[in-house]
Amino acid sequence: MAAASPIDTDPYPLCLERPLGAAVADGHTTFALWAPTASAVTLRLFTHGSDSEAGDRTLRTIALSPHADGSWTADLDGNLSGVYYDYLVTFPYGTVQRTADPWARAAGVNGRRSMVIDLRSTDPDGWDDDRRPDVPPAETVVWETHIGDFSNDPHGGIPAAHRGKYLAFADRGTGVDGERSGDGRSGDGRSGNGHPSGVDYLRRLGVTAVQLLPFYDYGSVDESGGPQFNWGYDPVNYNVPEGSYSTNPYDGAVRIRECKTMIQSLHAAGIKVIMDVVYNHMFSPDNWFERTVPGYYCRRWPYGALANGSGCGCDMASERAMFRRFIVESVTYWAREYHIDGFRFDLMGLIDVDTMNAVRDSLDTLPGGESILMYGEPWSAGPTCVPEGVTLANKDGLAALNPRIGHFCDTTRDAIKGHVFYPERRGYVNGDAAGNKAAIQHAVDAWREPGAFGEGEPGQIIQYVSAHDDLTLWDKLCMSMCPDVCGDGVAAGNVGAAGDGGRGGGDVAGDGLADADDRVPAGGRVPAEDVFDVRDGRCRAVLAANRIAAGLTLTAAGIPFMLAGEEFARTKYGDDNSYDSGIALNQLDWRRSVRLGGLVDYYAALIALRRSDPCWFDAPRQAIDVAGDVVAFRVKEYAVFANPDDEARRALVSAVGAAAGAADAVAGTLPQSASPTAPSTEGAEEMGRYAAETGPDGWRLVLSSDWYDDAGVDAGTLPQSRPSAVPAPFAEGAEGAGRCTAGEWFVLPPRSFTVWKRA
């Protein structure tokens, strides 16, 4: 919701053409700051990025010259790259504000001082040859992670010096508990019998884009301190990489070079990089923008209070001409200088559509810019204040956005797993299939029924069931399907470190769990912990629900998206807002990726299937009417069935029809014993080979969730070996692999997800 403000014009001279910030060129260094209400601006140059560093001293102070466009400038002789600076801004009423440069592209420790930088000097070797991966929309599968989460786990095999750093993405050949996965340079990330981690793992999984939580310079972590954790949704310097992810936060050039190295490494692996950007609010209303032009950059209600639609205290006014200019130039800068492949806009519903469309137009002017992804959250955390006539990029404004700007589809998310804000509420896969079947039929078709939903085209829809916000998919399923055990999660700090899953340093003491009552067994572990850690027989039903959720997301029209670790049942023990819950809780548990390797392989098979045929991206889904709670649909030559019921189901093959558009399937119930067993995979060669000889009217089962089990669930043990490649039971030559000819039935096992293809 947005409320109208009586202020609908920019009250100051606008600087829309002059380059702002500090730049080095032709033996000169120029400085420019927009401060139209200032009476004087002084530039100060320093040797270091903070006054706490040994040897710090002031080099010079220079009075800047004013201009009619509201800017203040200085042109100094010499290349000042590596020199740090700030401004003293004096206002007519006598106040002096010290500020860093809001337009800076480099900074010292904690971003308190800006830095002059010759960007060419920060390019890693081979940077000129770096290219965006050629990943078409039809093959885009997004995997979201936090830079620290990716490598903080000591079991992940990342060198200690690179854990939690940009450079962890440049380490190849890493494996769980030090098992090498191959050299990682020219192979496929599956060499030998090791268990890959890091980028080699991503290649094996098959994802084609990594969305990184904010890695601009943010304020919630002290870069001069030891290891700390925060998601980073509190920007300080938008155009500067975060220093805590670098090996030296004191040298402003190091973070830039290492950030580029991270991107270069992912590109070399064929993986796009999507940057999470937060232009809707800042770390504090006392930010560099407001220090230079007080009262201009933050939205305010008519009575003077700051608007707080972000829930963070200071909504930024994207509709103001100068902040719109900043957003457009900032996004374009990251795309051009850092070769970023896409942008995810946090709380996009607080940004006006004109600004979003201007960003799209600017990106399109870059070489290959049309391929750069743009999508965001079409909502806000509360009401904000904008002038009359301003349209925000929330759900009501989607129709006004460029059709190549996408958005997260929360309706799909909630239909699959239940309402995100209520852990106990169930969706299609976890107990309310009947209540959500109709919604799922629309969801898999990207909600594109004409005039019904207003979600746009499939390419605009981000289909997902988990992200960094709220409960992980696994935790949501545990808390809704096992409410007697997991309904309240596990108290913070009270999860044991048994096996591979703990937060703390040991098992839970009997009196250490909040509200546990008599649920703590004599051995000290908590039943909820066993479920979250996938060490309890009840987890098999939860795993089945997880598989169906993944199947629906990865076969739906649109762009599939997942939280890192969703594919191995990632848990945060019921913590639904872990933004500052520490490293141990948030880091990826790489040993879990081994123990739950069957689930990982299932996700990999779904991803490979999706990437094998562009029809999965946007071809229409034709619903097939099957009795019970089964969701069934036709996509070109494929038939897809999700059976959440406890009973096996069947659908008559002839009723599906030889062409898309057939319906009227006959269904019934089969006894448990009628469920088919997994076909042999002996002799299977490569993934992506689906064809096998059948009758002209026949179908072949190409993927079944029943093929992927996790034998170590109850024991909680790590398997001693894993296949060197993802199992391919649907490959050519797999004996009896789901063959089904005309006049027979599609057999749908209980709690299963299956995909069939016409021969």
Secondary structure, DSSP 8 states (H G I E B T S, - for coil): -EEEES--S--S----SS--EEEEETTEEEEEEE-TT-SEEEEEEESSSSTTSTT--EEEEEE-EE-TTSEEEEEEES--TT-EEEEEEE-TTS-EEEE--TT-S-B-GGGSSEE---GGGG--TTGGG-------GGG--EEEE-HHHHH--GGG---GGGTTSGGGGG--S-BGGG-----SSSS-S--TT--B-HHHHHHHHT--EEEE---EEESSS-TTSSS------SEEEEEEE-GGGSS-TTSHHHHHHHHHHHHHHHHHTT-EEEEEE--SB-S-SSSHHHHHSTTTSB-B-TTS-B--TTSSS-BB-TTSHHHHHHHHHHHHHHHHHH---EEEETTGGGSBHHHHHHHHHHHHTSTTGGG-EEEE-S--SS-EEEETT--BSSGGGGGGS-TT-EEE-HHHHHHHH--TT-TT---TTTT-HHHHHHHHHHHHTTT-STTTS----GGGEEE-S--SSSS-HHHHHHHHHSHHHHTT---TT----STT--SSSS---TT-STT-TT-S-TTS--HHHHHHTT-STTHHHHHHHHHHHHHHHHHSSSEEEEETTGGGT---TT-S--TTS-HHHHS--HHHHHHTHHHHHHHHHHHHHHHH-THHHHS--EEE--STT-EEEEETTEEEEEE-SSSEEEEEHHHH-SSTT-----EEEE-GGGS------TT---TT-------TT-EEEEEEGGG---TTTTTT---S---SS---TTSTT-TT-SEE-TTSEEEE-TTEEEEEEE-
